[in-house]
């Protein structure tokens, strides 16, 4: 009811815990995204690598009008994301202090994917 004409895409990307690089495992999106507002939602923006990769895939599909929305971000992730996609505004509820040596947001929430899907 909120956005009745909204189409949903799924960009499945996770972070390799050793390299911190994005690994794509799934992509399904409407064929034509060029005339749509695309809102990318990710719980956290840590290194930015997964979010950068997701937005890149959507741009390859034709998305031009993109917004990025997250609950929590680290300054390093914001910097990396802005360098990769300066045309995409970031909306976040909070910015934490920094990333630790494992690429986790400090103080942060841990790994959002692990928490959501019980993988740890």
LINHUBEL-V641233 format. One record per residue. N is the residue number from 1. RES is the residue in one letter. PHI is phi as a letter, one per 30 degrees, with the letter a starting at -180 (999 if undefined). OMEGA is omega in degrees with one decimal (* if undefined). NEAR is the number of other ideal C-beta (glycine too) atoms within 10 Angstrom. Layout:
((N & RES & PHI & OMEGA & NEAR) (N & RES & PHI & OMEGA & NEAR))
This chain:
((1 & X & 999 & -175.7 & 3) (2 & X & d & 178.8 & 4) (3 & X & b & -170.6 & 8) (4 & X & d & -178.5 & 5) (5 & X & c & -177.6 & 5) (6 & X & d & 172.5 & 9) (7 & X & c & -177.3 & 11) (8 & X & c & 172.9 & 7) (9 & X & c & 175.0 & 17) (10 & X & b & 175.2 & 9) (11 & X & c & -178.7 & 21) (12 & X & d & -179.7 & 13) (13 & X & b & 172.3 & 20) (14 & X & b & -178.2 & 15) (15 & X & c & 172.9 & 18) (16 & X & d & -174.4 & 11) (17 & X & d & 179.9 & 12) (18 & X & d & -176.0 & 7) (19 & X & c & -174.9 & 10) (20 & X & i & 178.8 & 15) (21 & X & d & 179.9 & 11) (22 & X & d & 176.5 & 19) (23 & X & b & 179.4 & 13) (24 & X & d & 177.2 & 14) (25 & X & b & -178.4 & 8) (26 & X & a & 173.6 & 8) (27 & X & b & 175.0 & 15) (28 & X & b & -178.1 & 9) (29 & X & b & 174.2 & 18) (30 & X & e & -176.8 & 13) (31 & X & e & -174.4 & 6) (32 & X & c & 179.4 & 11) (33 & X & c & -171.9 & 20) (34 & X & d & -178.0 & 10) (35 & X & c & -175.2 & 9) (36 & X & c & 166.6 & 17) (37 & X & d & -179.2 & 12) (38 & X & c & 177.7 & 22) (39 & X & c & 178.8 & 13) (40 & X & c & -177.8 & 19) (41 & X & c & 176.8 & 12) (42 & X & b & -176.5 & 22) (43 & X & e & -176.2 & 15) (44 & X & b & 174.5 & 22) (45 & X & c & -178.0 & 27) (46 & X & c & 176.4 & 29) (47 & X & d & -176.7 & 20) (48 & X & j & -173.6 & 28) (49 & X & d & -179.6 & 22) (50 & X & d & -179.7 & 25) (51 & X & d & 176.9 & 28) (52 & X & d & 180.0 & 20) (53 & X & d & -179.9 & 18) (54 & X & d & 179.7 & 23) (55 & X & d & 177.8 & 23) (56 & X & d & 178.2 & 17) (57 & X & d & -179.6 & 17) (58 & X & d & 175.9 & 20) (59 & X & d & 176.6 & 16) (60 & X & d & 178.5 & 11) (61 & X & d & 174.9 & 17) (62 & X & j & -178.9 & 15) (63 & X & d & 179.3 & 23) (64 & X & b & -176.7 & 13) (65 & X & c & -171.7 & 13) (66 & X & c & 171.5 & 19) (67 & X & b & 177.2 & 13) (68 & X & c & -176.2 & 25) (69 & X & b & 175.9 & 15) (70 & X & b & 178.2 & 23) (71 & X & d & -173.6 & 15) (72 & X & b & -178.8 & 20) (73 & X & b & 172.4 & 24) (74 & X & c & 179.3 & 25) (75 & X & e & -180.0 & 14) (76 & X & d & 178.9 & 16) (77 & X & d & 177.6 & 28) (78 & X & d & 179.8 & 17) (79 & X & d & -179.0 & 11) (80 & X & d & -179.0 & 18) (81 & X & d & -179.5 & 22) (82 & X & d & 177.4 & 15) (83 & X & d & -178.7 & 10) (84 & X & d & -175.3 & 15) (85 & X & b & -178.2 & 19) (86 & X & d & -179.2 & 8) (87 & X & d & -176.0 & 10) (88 & X & c & 177.7 & 20) (89 & X & d & 178.8 & 11) (90 & X & c & 174.0 & 19) (91 & X & c & -179.6 & 12) (92 & X & b & 178.6 & 17) (93 & X & d & -177.2 & 9) (94 & X & a & 174.6 & 9) (95 & X & c & 177.6 & 15) (96 & X & d & -169.4 & 19) (97 & X & d & -173.3 & 11) (98 & X & a & 174.0 & 12) (99 & X & c & 173.7 & 19) (100 & X & d & -176.1 & 13) (101 & X & d & 177.4 & 5) (102 & X & c & 179.5 & 11) (103 & X & i & 176.8 & 18) (104 & X & c & 178.0 & 19) (105 & X & d & 179.1 & 26) (106 & X & c & -1.6 & 12) (107 & X & d & 169.5 & 10) (108 & X & i & -175.1 & 17) (109 & X & b & -171.9 & 13) (110 & X & i & 179.8 & 11) (111 & X & c & -176.5 & 21) (112 & X & d & 179.4 & 17) (113 & X & d & 177.7 & 17) (114 & X & d & -179.9 & 12) (115 & X & d & -176.7 & 12) (116 & X & d & -171.8 & 9) (117 & X & c & 175.3 & 10) (118 & X & i & -177.6 & 7) (119 & X & d & 175.8 & 9) (120 & X & b & * & 9))
